[in-house]
Amino acid sequence: NWIHPLGLARVDIEGDMPSSAYRKLLEALECLQMAPTPTKGNTNDVIDLGASPGGWTAALRKLGCNIVAVDRSPLDTSLMQDDKVTFVKGDAFTYAPPQPTKTQTKTQRSPPDSWMVSDVIAYPERATELLERWCMGHWAQYLIITVKFQGQVPAFDDLDNAIATAKRHGYHCRAKHFFNNKNEVTLMAWEESASNNERKEVDDDEEADSQTGLVLGESFYPAILPKR
């Protein structure tokens, strides 16, 4: 349709970006029809695990988000100097966000409109461990994680296990191989009860196509119209 010509999300950002990997994140946000929404009442930082060199962080900054970027290696210089980006030198798999206050109970869900994203290089089982840790702790309402395969045969068993893990902890979860994914898929998980009304799973149907969606970038390929 006119929103996604040839089924491609508008993910090309003009100007220098630390890496082209940001396009995968924008495709995931378009698919979810959701994005981090910085507002006066929402002080949640978006957590970017395995952030270096900073492609996903840079895209999130263009949305106006504050970022906590976790990696053993520093980000691109421009991001390291950005006062809205907090760089944490450390392990993406052991990082934990600030814990809930004592007044919060174990039955409460994750903080509303809280996000964790990760494009960290790891074996599929490690990505599943990361997903389970965050889902079990209900540390974020929305999770976007790249599951990177090894070799020529996708690890579908590992992927099924990851999806089942998220659902076991009360999250919806879906996996997509986007145009900008390579030998990998993007996992998108979200808490069952969203703060902005009940979040319903969106399939690739006419209802999803009719939504305006998030438009941050330009078309990856220019439209080629027939000559008159």
N, C-alpha and C positions, 0 to 999 in steps of 0.2 A: 504494500500500500504506500501512500505518500509519506508516511512516517518512516518506514523502513523499506526503501527501494531495494528490490531483489532480495528482501529479507535481511538486509545488512543494517545494523545499528549505526548511528552517526557517532563515530568514535575517533575521528581524526582531529587532533588539537593542533592549531597553528603555533609555531614557535618551538623553541628548544625544549625537549623533555628529557629527563635523565635516562629513560629507556622506553621502548615501544610497548612494553608489557602493560602499560596503563589501559590499552585498548580492551584487554580481556576484562578488566574491572568495569569499564563503562558498558560493555556488552552485558555483564551480569546485572548491573543496575537497571539497564533497559529491560532485561528479561523479568526482573522482579517487579518492575514498575514502582520501585522504592529507591530512596537514596537518603543518606544522612542529611538531616534538616537542621542546621544551626539556627537556633532561635534564642530569644532573650531568656526564655525559661528552661532551655536545654543546655546544660554545661558539660555534657558528656564529650569526652575526647574519643575520636576514632582510633582504635588500636591497629597499627599496621605491623604485623609480625614478619620478620625476614624482609625488612623494608628496603635495604640497600639494592641498587643505587638511588631509588626513590621515585620510580615511575608511578606507582599507585599513590604514594604520598602526594606527589605533585598534582595528580588529577583530583584528589580529595581537597587539596588546598584551593583549587579553582572552584570548588563547591562552597568554599568558605569555612571548611571544617578546621578545628584544632586537631592536631595529630600527635599521638605518642608512637614514635617509630622505633622499633626494637630490632637491632641487628648487631653482629659482631664487628661489621665494617661500617664506616661512616657513610652518610648520604652525600648526594651531590652538594657542592659548596653552597649553592643558592638556598637549598633547604636547610642546611646546617646553620645558616645565618637568619633563617625565618623564625621570628619570635612566636609564631603560632605552631611551630613544630618542636616537640620535645623529643630529643634523641636519647634513647636508652641503649647503652652498649651492653649487650647481653645475649642470652640464648632465647630464641623465639619459643622453644618448647618448654622452658621453665618459667617464663615470665608470667606473672599473675597481676591482674589489675588491683587497685585498692579494694580492700574487702568491705562488705556492707557494714553498716553501723549495727550496734547491738540491738537496736530497736526493731530491726528487720528480722522476720522469722524465716525459717527454712521453707515455708510453703510459698513465699513470695517469689514471683518470677523475676526475670532479669530487668534491669533498669530500662524504662521506656526509651525507645529510639537510641539504643546503644549498639555500637557496631564493632566487629572485629573482622579484619580482612588479612589474608595471608597468601603470598605467592612464593613462599619459601621452597627452596630446592630440598626435597626429601623423598624417601621411599614412600609408596602408598600407605604402608602400615603406620608409618610415623605421622603422616597427615591425618590418619584416622585417630591415632592417639591424641593428637592436638585437638581435633574436633570433639572427641569424647570429653577431654578435660574441660573445655569451655562449655559444652552442653551440660555436663554433670554439675558444674558450678553455677550455671545460669548467669554467666559473666557478661553475656551480650545478647541482645534480642535478635540481632541479625548477624550471620556469619557467612563470609565468602572465602572459600579456601580452594586453591588449585591442587588437584591430585595429579602428580606427575608419574607417568608410567616408565618402566624400564624395559628396554628391548622392543621388539616389534609387535608383541602380543599384549594388548591392554589387559590389565589385571582386573577383570570384571568381578571376581570374587571379592577382592579388596574394596572395590567400589560399592558393591552390594552391602558389604559389612559396614562401610562408613555411613551409608544412608540409613541402615537399620539402627546403627548406634545413635544417630541424631534423633530418630523417631522414638527410640526407647526412652529418651530423656524429655520427651514432650515437644519436640521440634518437628515442623514440617521440613522436608528436605527434597531437593531435586538436583540432578546432575545434568549438565549440558556440555556438549562439545561445540564451542563457538567458532566463528570464522577465524578468529585470531588465536585460538588454542592450537598448540602443536601436538606432541604426543602426550596429551594430558586432557583432563576435563575440569570444569569448574563446578564445585559443590556450593549450593546456596541453601542455607538453613535459616529458619526464622521461628520464633516462639509462637505457640498456638494462639495466645491472646495478645494481640498487638494493642498499643495504646491508642493508635489512630483508627479506631473501629476494629472489628474482627477481621484479621488478614485471611483472605481465602486464596487457596492455591489457584494460580493462573496457568491455564494450559495454552498451547499455541493454537488458539481458535479465533473466531471473528471477534469475540468479546475482548480478547487481549489486543487484537489488532486495532480496535476502535479507540483504545486509550491513547492519550496524548503522549505519555511517557516522559522520561528524562531526556533532554536534548542538551548535551554539553559540547560535543564535538561536531565536526562536519562529516559529510559522507566520505567513506574511505576511498571509494571509487566514484568519479564524477558520472552523472547520468549521461547516457548517450542516446540522444533523441533521433528518430528517423528524419532524414532530410525530406523537405517538401518538394 
